[in-house]
C-alpha cells in the first residue's frame, strides 16, 4: 500500500489555498519553496505548450501548505503543529465501516478514525464517504501503510475537508492527540470480531489464526477416500506446513513491531496475540513418502487432486515429479514434431489440468517413456497450436547414450537408440541458449555435461554457474539458429576446451 496520487488543476489549487488568480501568480515569487507544476499523467494526448494545463501533485501541495505559516490552516491536518493545552482524548469504540474495521478517537482537533486495513485508497474512500454524508465530527481518517515509520506503524491519512488527497501521517502525532498508546493488530488478526473486543487498558485478545483457502483446499482433499493413505499424508503435511507458516508469520510480525516500539519508545500496544497452544504442528518430512503421495495426486482424475496440484506447484513444486513448465510451437518437422510422434493420447489427469489452465485445449497426451503429461492447444487464426509440457526430471535408463543436442524453442536431447526428449530440468530452473545480455546459459551446459556421462542421471542444478564446463557454456552462449544440431563429438570437444584466459 502507499499514498495514492492526486493531481490538482490551477483552479483547484486556488480553492485549496484560498487565493485568487493573481495570488496564485504571486505564490512562487513570495515562497521560494512553492511546489512547481508536474507532468499530468492523465493527459490523453499531446498538447502544445500554450494549451497544456498545468497540474500540481496534491499530496506535495497539501503538505507544503501545512508547513507554511500563511497556509497552515489549509494544509494537511496531521502535519500541522499540535494544539497547546489540550485535554487527553477518548476512545469512542469500534466501528464497522464499508472500508474495514475501525476505531474512533475524540481529540482536541476532532474525531480521528483509524482504519485497521492496508488496502489502497481506503483512507480517501472513507473520508470521501464521510464528507458526502455531511459528516461534522470526523476530521481525518488514517489507514495502515503496511510498514514501520519512525514513531510507530506508518499511516496514510485523508482529511474529510480534502478527502481526495492522501498523505503520510505519523503514528506518534496521532497518539499525542489521543493521549493513549494506540492499538495495533497483526495482519491475520485484523478482523472485526477481534478488534471489537479491545478497549484501552485491556489485555491483548488471544485469537485463532484463521485458515486460508490453501489450507482448506488441502485438508478437504485429504479427506477424500479416493486417495491412498500415502497421498492423504502428503496433502495433510502440506496443509500443516502452511498452517505453521501462518502462525509463525503472526509471531514474527508481532516481534518486529514490538521490538521497534520498545527500541524507539513509540506509543503502541499489541492488541491481539495468536493462540499458540496447538503449535507448531509436527509435519511429516519423509521426502520419499511425500513425493510418492504427490505422484499419485498428479496422476489422479479427482477434482480435489487438480486443486491440490495447483497449490503444490506454487508452494513446493520440488515435491512434484515435474521439471520446468515449457511451451513450444507445433510446427511440422521441428524437434517437438518428432517427439510428438510417440505421445499417446489419454484422458486428462490433475497434471494435465495444471498445464491446460486457461488454454484452449485440443487433446491430452502422455509421453510413454517419461510419463510426463502433455497438452496440445488448438490453432487460433494465425497462431499455431502449442505443445505444453513439463520437462522431465531425468531421462529413462537403458536407452543408449546422448547422440546430440537440438536447439529448437527449447533444448532437446537425441539418443543413440533414435529417440528425442525434452532435456531434463528441475522445476526451479529453465534451459536456454544464446547471448543473455551478461547472463550465461550455465543451466543447459551443466545438464548436457551430466547427460554426456550418464543419460539417465538424476538432474541437479545446484551451483550450475560454477560447475558447468566453460567450453560448453561458451558454445551455448552463441546465438545458434532454431533447429541447430550439436553432435556428441561437438559437445565433447567443447567440454574439453579449456577456459578462455581473457574471460
C-alpha positions as CSV (number, residue, x, y, z in Angstrom):
1,X,0.0,0.0,0.0
2,X,1.0,3.6,-0.5
3,X,-0.3,7.1,-0.7
4,X,-2.5,7.4,-3.8
5,X,-1.6,10.2,-6.2
6,X,-4.0,13.2,-6.8
7,X,-3.4,16.0,-9.3
8,X,-4.9,19.4,-8.9
9,X,-5.6,22.0,-11.6
10,X,-4.8,25.6,-11.1
11,X,-8.4,26.4,-10.1
12,X,-8.3,23.5,-7.5
13,X,-5.0,24.8,-6.1
14,X,-6.6,28.3,-5.7
15,X,-9.6,26.8,-4.0
16,X,-7.4,24.7,-1.6
17,X,-5.2,27.7,-0.7
18,X,-8.0,30.3,-0.8
19,X,-6.1,32.6,-3.2
20,X,-7.2,34.5,-6.3
21,X,-5.7,34.1,-9.8
22,X,-3.4,37.0,-9.0
23,X,-2.5,35.5,-5.6
24,X,-1.7,32.2,-7.4
25,X,0.7,34.2,-9.7
26,X,2.4,35.7,-6.7
27,X,2.9,32.4,-4.7
28,X,6.2,31.2,-6.3
29,X,7.5,34.8,-6.0
30,X,6.6,35.1,-2.3
31,X,7.5,31.5,-1.4
32,X,10.7,30.1,-3.0
33,X,9.7,26.5,-1.9
34,X,6.2,26.6,-3.5
35,X,5.8,23.3,-5.4
36,X,6.3,23.5,-9.1
37,X,3.7,22.0,-11.5
38,X,4.2,18.4,-12.5
39,X,3.6,16.5,-15.7
40,X,0.0,15.4,-16.0
41,X,0.0,11.6,-16.2
42,X,-3.7,11.6,-17.3
43,X,-3.2,13.8,-20.3
44,X,-4.9,11.9,-23.1
45,X,-2.8,13.2,-26.0
46,X,0.0,15.6,-26.9
47,X,-0.8,19.3,-26.4
48,X,1.1,22.4,-27.5
49,X,3.0,24.2,-24.7
50,X,0.5,27.1,-24.9
51,X,-2.5,24.8,-24.5
52,X,-1.2,22.5,-21.8
53,X,-3.0,23.0,-18.5
54,X,-0.5,22.8,-15.6
55,X,-1.3,20.4,-12.6
56,X,0.2,20.1,-9.2
57,X,0.8,17.0,-7.1
58,X,-2.0,17.2,-4.4
59,X,0.0,15.5,-1.6
60,X,3.1,17.6,-2.1
61,X,1.0,20.8,-2.2
62,X,-1.1,19.8,0.8
63,X,2.0,19.0,2.9
64,X,3.6,22.3,1.8
65,X,0.6,24.2,3.0
66,X,0.8,22.6,6.4
67,X,4.4,23.6,6.8
68,X,3.9,27.2,5.6
69,X,2.5,29.5,8.3
70,X,0.4,31.6,5.9
71,X,-1.5,28.5,4.7
72,X,-1.1,26.1,7.7
73,X,-4.9,26.2,8.4
74,X,-5.5,24.9,4.9
75,X,-2.8,22.2,4.9
76,X,-2.7,18.5,5.9
77,X,-4.3,18.3,9.3
78,X,-1.9,15.8,10.9
79,X,1.1,17.7,9.6
80,X,0.2,20.9,11.5
81,X,1.7,21.7,14.9
82,X,-0.1,20.1,17.8
83,X,-2.6,22.4,19.6
84,X,-1.4,23.5,23.1
85,X,-3.0,22.9,26.4
86,X,-5.1,20.1,25.1
87,X,-7.1,17.5,27.1
88,X,-6.4,13.8,26.7
89,X,-8.6,12.2,24.0
90,X,-11.1,9.4,24.4
91,X,-11.6,6.1,22.8
92,X,-15.0,6.1,21.2
93,X,-15.1,2.4,20.4
94,X,-15.2,0.1,17.5
95,X,-16.8,1.0,14.2
96,X,-17.7,-1.4,11.3
97,X,-17.3,0.5,8.1
98,X,-17.5,-0.3,4.3
99,X,-13.8,0.3,4.2
100,X,-12.9,-2.1,7.0
101,X,-12.8,-2.3,10.8
102,X,-12.1,1.0,12.5
103,X,-11.8,2.6,15.9
104,X,-12.7,6.3,16.6
105,X,-10.9,8.6,18.9
106,X,-12.1,12.0,20.2
107,X,-9.2,14.5,20.2
108,X,-8.6,18.2,20.6
109,X,-8.8,18.7,16.8
110,X,-11.9,16.5,16.3
111,X,-12.6,12.8,15.9
112,X,-9.9,10.7,14.2
113,X,-10.9,7.5,12.6
114,X,-8.3,4.7,12.5
115,X,-9.0,2.1,9.8
116,X,-7.2,-1.1,10.5
117,X,-6.5,-2.1,7.0
118,X,-3.7,-1.8,4.4
119,X,-6.0,-1.7,1.4
120,X,-5.1,1.0,-1.1
121,X,-7.0,4.2,-1.2
122,X,-9.2,3.3,1.8
123,X,-8.3,6.5,3.7
124,X,-9.5,8.6,0.8
125,X,-12.6,6.4,0.2
126,X,-13.7,6.6,3.8
127,X,-13.0,10.4,4.1
128,X,-15.0,10.9,0.9
129,X,-17.9,8.9,2.1
130,X,-18.0,10.9,5.3
131,X,-17.8,14.2,3.5
132,X,-20.6,13.2,1.1
133,X,-22.7,12.1,4.1
134,X,-22.4,15.6,5.7
135,X,-20.1,14.4,8.5
136,X,-19.4,17.1,11.1
137,X,-17.4,15.2,13.6
138,X,-14.6,13.1,12.0
139,X,-11.9,15.4,10.8
140,X,-9.4,12.8,9.4
141,X,-9.2,9.1,8.5
142,X,-6.0,7.1,8.9
143,X,-5.3,3.7,7.4
144,X,-2.2,1.5,7.8
145,X,0.6,1.9,5.3
146,X,1.8,-1.7,6.0
147,X,5.3,-0.7,7.1
148,X,7.1,0.9,10.0
149,X,7.7,4.6,10.5
150,X,10.0,6.4,13.0
151,X,7.2,6.8,15.5
152,X,5.3,3.6,15.0
153,X,3.4,1.9,12.2
154,X,3.3,4.1,9.1
155,X,0.0,5.6,8.3
156,X,-1.9,7.1,5.3
157,X,-4.3,9.9,6.1
158,X,-7.0,11.7,4.3
159,X,-8.8,14.7,5.9
160,X,-12.6,15.0,5.4
161,X,-12.0,18.6,4.4
162,X,-9.9,17.5,1.4
163,X,-10.9,13.8,1.1
164,X,-9.3,13.3,-2.4
165,X,-5.8,14.0,-1.1
166,X,-3.9,11.3,0.8
167,X,-0.7,12.0,2.7
168,X,1.6,10.1,5.1
169,X,0.9,10.6,8.8
170,X,2.9,9.9,11.9
171,X,1.7,7.3,14.5
172,X,3.3,9.4,17.2
173,X,1.3,12.5,16.2
174,X,-2.0,10.6,16.4
175,X,-1.0,9.1,19.7
176,X,-0.2,12.5,21.2
177,X,-3.6,13.8,20.1
178,X,-5.5,10.8,21.6
179,X,-3.4,10.8,24.8
180,X,-3.1,7.0,24.6
181,X,-0.9,4.3,23.2
182,X,-2.6,3.2,20.0
183,X,-3.7,-0.4,19.4
184,X,-2.1,-2.4,16.6
185,X,-3.3,-5.8,15.3
186,X,-1.2,-8.3,13.3
187,X,-2.5,-8.5,9.8
188,X,-4.1,-12.0,10.2
189,X,-5.8,-11.0,13.4
190,X,-7.1,-7.7,12.0
191,X,-10.7,-8.9,11.9
192,X,-13.9,-7.2,13.2
193,X,-14.7,-9.9,15.7
194,X,-11.2,-9.5,17.3
195,X,-10.9,-5.7,17.0
196,X,-14.3,-5.0,18.6
197,X,-13.1,-6.8,21.8
198,X,-10.3,-4.3,22.6
199,X,-10.5,-1.3,25.0
200,X,-7.8,0.9,26.4
201,X,-6.1,-0.9,29.3
202,X,-7.5,-4.3,28.4
203,X,-5.0,-7.2,27.9
204,X,-4.3,-8.4,24.4
205,X,-7.1,-10.6,22.9
206,X,-6.0,-14.2,22.2
207,X,-7.4,-15.3,18.9
208,X,-7.0,-18.1,16.4
209,X,-5.1,-17.5,13.3
210,X,-7.7,-18.2,10.5
211,X,-7.2,-20.9,7.9
212,X,-6.7,-19.7,4.4
213,X,-8.0,-21.1,1.1
214,X,-4.9,-23.2,0.5
215,X,-5.1,-25.0,3.9
216,X,-8.9,-25.6,3.5
217,X,-8.4,-27.0,-0.1
218,X,-5.6,-29.4,1.0
219,X,-7.5,-30.6,4.1
220,X,-10.7,-31.2,2.1
221,X,-8.6,-33.2,-0.4
222,X,-7.0,-35.2,2.4
223,X,-10.5,-36.4,3.5
224,X,-11.2,-37.8,0.0
225,X,-11.4,-41.6,0.3
226,X,-10.3,-42.0,-3.3
227,X,-6.7,-41.2,-2.3
228,X,-4.4,-43.7,-0.6
229,X,-3.0,-43.2,2.9
230,X,0.3,-42.0,1.3
231,X,-1.5,-39.3,-0.8
232,X,-3.5,-38.2,2.2
233,X,-0.4,-37.9,4.3
234,X,1.2,-35.7,1.6
235,X,-1.8,-33.5,1.5
236,X,-2.0,-33.2,5.3
237,X,1.7,-32.5,5.5
238,X,1.5,-29.5,3.2
239,X,-1.6,-28.2,5.0
240,X,0.2,-28.5,8.3
241,X,3.2,-26.7,6.9
242,X,1.1,-23.9,5.6
243,X,-0.6,-23.6,9.0
244,X,2.7,-23.5,10.9
245,X,3.9,-20.8,8.5
246,X,0.9,-18.6,9.0
247,X,1.2,-18.8,12.8
248,X,4.9,-18.1,12.5
249,X,4.2,-15.1,10.4
250,X,1.9,-13.7,13.1
251,X,4.6,-14.3,15.7
252,X,7.2,-12.7,13.6
253,X,5.1,-9.6,12.8
254,X,4.3,-9.1,16.5
255,X,8.1,-9.4,17.3
256,X,9.1,-6.9,14.6
257,X,6.5,-4.3,15.7
258,X,7.1,-4.9,19.4
259,X,10.9,-4.6,19.1
260,X,10.5,-1.4,17.0
261,X,8.2,0.1,19.6
262,X,10.4,-0.9,22.6
263,X,13.5,0.5,20.9
264,X,12.1,3.8,19.9
265,X,9.6,4.1,22.8
266,X,6.7,4.5,20.4
267,X,3.2,4.6,21.8
268,X,1.9,1.3,20.6
269,X,0.1,-1.6,22.3
270,X,-0.2,-5.1,20.8
271,X,-4.0,-5.5,20.8
272,X,-4.2,-9.2,19.9
273,X,-2.0,-12.3,20.0
274,X,-2.3,-15.6,18.3
275,X,-3.4,-18.8,20.2
276,X,-0.2,-20.8,20.3
277,X,-1.4,-23.7,22.3
278,X,-1.5,-26.2,19.4
279,X,1.6,-25.0,17.5
280,X,3.8,-25.9,15.9
281,X,2.2,-28.9,14.4
282,X,4.6,-31.9,13.8
283,X,4.8,-32.2,10.0
284,X,5.7,-35.4,8.1
285,X,9.1,-34.7,6.5
286,X,10.0,-38.0,4.8
287,X,10.7,-36.9,1.3
288,X,10.1,-40.3,-0.2
289,X,6.7,-40.6,1.3
290,X,5.7,-37.1,0.3
291,X,7.0,-37.5,-3.3
292,X,5.1,-40.8,-3.6
293,X,1.9,-39.2,-2.4
294,X,2.2,-36.3,-4.9
295,X,2.9,-38.7,-7.8
296,X,-0.4,-40.3,-7.0
297,X,-2.2,-37.0,-6.7
298,X,-1.0,-35.5,-10.0
299,X,-1.9,-38.8,-11.8
300,X,-5.5,-38.7,-10.4
301,X,-8.6,-37.6,-12.2
302,X,-10.3,-36.3,-8.9
303,X,-11.2,-32.6,-8.9
304,X,-9.6,-32.4,-5.4
305,X,-6.4,-33.5,-7.0
306,X,-6.4,-30.7,-9.5
307,X,-6.9,-28.0,-6.8
308,X,-4.1,-29.6,-4.7
309,X,-1.7,-29.9,-7.6
310,X,-2.1,-26.3,-8.5
311,X,-1.3,-25.3,-4.9
312,X,1.7,-27.5,-4.7
313,X,3.1,-26.0,-7.9
314,X,3.1,-22.6,-6.2
315,X,4.0,-23.7,-2.7
316,X,6.5,-26.6,-3.0
317,X,7.0,-27.7,-6.6
318,X,10.0,-29.8,-5.8
319,X,7.7,-32.5,-4.4
320,X,6.0,-33.0,-7.8
321,X,7.5,-35.3,-10.4
322,X,7.9,-32.4,-12.9
323,X,10.6,-30.1,-14.1
324,X,10.1,-26.7,-15.6
325,X,7.0,-25.7,-17.5
326,X,7.7,-25.5,-21.2
327,X,5.7,-24.5,-24.2
328,X,6.7,-24.8,-27.9
329,X,5.1,-24.2,-31.2
330,X,3.7,-27.2,-33.0
331,X,5.4,-27.0,-36.4
332,X,5.9,-29.7,-39.0
333,X,9.4,-31.1,-39.0
334,X,10.7,-29.4,-35.8
335,X,12.0,-31.2,-32.8
336,X,8.7,-31.1,-31.0
337,X,7.0,-32.7,-34.0
338,X,9.5,-35.6,-34.0
339,X,9.0,-36.1,-30.2
340,X,5.2,-35.9,-30.5
341,X,5.0,-39.0,-32.8
342,X,5.5,-41.3,-29.8
343,X,3.0,-39.5,-27.5
344,X,-0.1,-41.4,-26.5
345,X,-3.5,-39.8,-26.3
346,X,-5.2,-40.1,-22.9
347,X,-7.8,-38.8,-20.5
348,X,-6.7,-35.7,-18.6
349,X,-5.2,-36.0,-15.1
350,X,-4.5,-33.4,-12.5
351,X,-1.1,-32.9,-14.1
352,X,-2.8,-32.2,-17.4
353,X,-5.2,-29.8,-15.8
354,X,-2.3,-27.7,-14.3
355,X,-0.8,-27.4,-17.8
356,X,-4.0,-26.6,-19.6
357,X,-5.3,-23.9,-17.2
358,X,-6.7,-21.1,-19.3
359,X,-5.7,-22.8,-22.6
360,X,-8.0,-23.8,-25.5
361,X,-7.1,-27.5,-25.5
362,X,-7.2,-29.8,-28.5
363,X,-6.1,-33.0,-26.8
364,X,-4.3,-34.6,-23.9
365,X,-1.3,-36.9,-24.2
366,X,1.3,-38.8,-22.1
367,X,4.9,-39.5,-23.0
368,X,5.2,-43.3,-22.6
369,X,9.0,-43.1,-21.9
370,X,9.0,-40.4,-19.2
371,X,5.3,-40.4,-18.0
372,X,5.2,-36.7,-18.5
373,X,1.7,-35.2,-19.2
374,X,1.5,-33.2,-22.4
375,X,-1.2,-30.9,-23.7
376,X,-1.8,-29.7,-27.3
377,X,-3.7,-26.5,-27.8
378,X,-5.9,-25.6,-30.7
379,X,-4.7,-23.3,-33.5
380,X,-6.2,-19.8,-33.3
381,X,-6.2,-17.9,-36.6
382,X,-2.6,-17.0,-37.4
383,X,-1.4,-18.5,-34.1
384,X,-0.3,-22.1,-34.5
385,X,-1.0,-24.8,-31.9
386,X,1.3,-25.3,-29.0
387,X,2.7,-28.2,-27.0
388,X,2.5,-27.6,-23.3
389,X,4.5,-29.9,-21.0
390,X,6.8,-30.2,-18.0
391,X,10.4,-31.0,-18.6
392,X,11.3,-34.5,-17.2
393,X,13.5,-34.6,-14.1
394,X,15.6,-37.4,-15.7
395,X,15.6,-39.5,-18.9
396,X,14.8,-43.2,-19.0
397,X,17.6,-45.6,-18.2
398,X,18.9,-48.2,-20.7
399,X,18.2,-46.1,-23.8
400,X,21.8,-45.7,-25.1
401,X,23.8,-42.5,-25.0
402,X,23.3,-38.8,-25.7
403,X,23.7,-38.6,-29.5
404,X,23.2,-34.8,-30.0
405,X,21.5,-31.7,-28.6
406,X,18.9,-29.9,-30.8
407,X,18.2,-26.2,-30.0
408,X,14.7,-25.6,-31.2
409,X,12.4,-23.5,-29.0
410,X,13.9,-25.3,-26.0
411,X,16.8,-27.8,-25.5
412,X,16.2,-31.3,-26.9
413,X,18.2,-34.5,-26.4
414,X,18.5,-37.1,-29.1
415,X,19.8,-40.6,-28.1
416,X,21.7,-43.3,-29.9
417,X,18.5,-45.5,-29.9
418,X,16.8,-43.0,-32.1
419,X,14.6,-41.2,-29.5
420,X,14.3,-37.5,-28.8
421,X,13.4,-36.0,-25.4
422,X,12.9,-32.5,-23.9
423,X,16.1,-32.0,-21.9
424,X,15.6,-32.8,-18.2
425,X,15.4,-29.8,-15.9
426,X,14.4,-29.1,-12.3
427,X,11.3,-27.1,-11.5
428,X,13.1,-24.0,-10.4
429,X,15.3,-23.5,-13.4
430,X,15.0,-23.2,-17.2
431,X,17.1,-24.2,-20.2
432,X,18.1,-21.7,-22.9
433,X,21.0,-20.7,-25.1
434,X,22.3,-17.6,-26.8
435,X,23.6,-14.2,-25.6
436,X,21.7,-13.4,-22.3
437,X,23.0,-9.8,-22.1
438,X,25.5,-10.8,-19.5
439,X,23.8,-13.9,-18.2
440,X,25.3,-17.2,-19.5
441,X,23.4,-20.4,-20.2
442,X,25.1,-22.4,-17.5
443,X,22.0,-24.4,-16.7
444,X,21.9,-26.0,-20.1
445,X,25.6,-26.5,-20.1
446,X,25.5,-28.3,-16.7
447,X,22.6,-30.5,-17.8
448,X,24.3,-31.6,-21.0
449,X,27.6,-32.2,-19.1
450,X,25.8,-34.6,-16.8
451,X,24.0,-36.4,-19.7
452,X,27.2,-36.9,-21.7
453,X,28.4,-39.2,-18.9
454,X,25.1,-40.8,-17.9
455,X,22.0,-40.4,-19.9
456,X,19.7,-41.4,-17.0
457,X,21.4,-39.3,-14.4
458,X,19.0,-37.5,-12.0
459,X,19.5,-33.9,-12.9
460,X,20.8,-31.5,-10.2
461,X,21.3,-27.8,-10.9
462,X,22.7,-26.6,-7.6
463,X,25.8,-24.5,-8.3
464,X,25.4,-24.7,-12.1
465,X,27.0,-21.3,-12.6
466,X,30.3,-22.7,-11.2
467,X,30.1,-26.4,-12.2
468,X,29.2,-26.0,-15.9
469,X,32.2,-26.6,-18.1
470,X,33.4,-23.3,-19.5
471,X,33.7,-24.7,-23.1
472,X,30.1,-26.0,-23.1
473,X,28.9,-22.7,-21.7
474,X,30.8,-20.8,-24.3
475,X,29.3,-23.0,-27.1
476,X,25.8,-22.5,-25.8
477,X,26.3,-18.7,-25.4
478,X,26.4,-18.4,-29.2
479,X,23.2,-17.3,-30.9
480,X,22.5,-20.6,-32.7
481,X,19.5,-20.6,-35.0
482,X,16.5,-22.7,-34.2
483,X,16.9,-26.3,-35.3
484,X,20.7,-26.3,-34.7
485,X,22.1,-29.8,-34.1
486,X,25.1,-30.1,-31.9
487,X,26.6,-33.6,-32.3
488,X,28.1,-35.6,-29.4
489,X,31.5,-35.0,-30.9
490,X,31.0,-31.2,-31.0
491,X,29.8,-31.3,-27.3
492,X,32.6,-33.4,-26.1
493,X,35.2,-31.2,-27.9
494,X,33.6,-28.1,-26.3
495,X,33.7,-29.7,-22.9
496,X,37.4,-30.4,-23.2
497,X,38.2,-26.9,-24.4
498,X,40.0,-25.0,-21.5
499,X,38.6,-21.7,-20.2
500,X,39.5,-18.6,-22.3
501,X,42.2,-16.9,-20.2
502,X,40.8,-13.5,-21.3
503,X,37.4,-14.1,-19.7
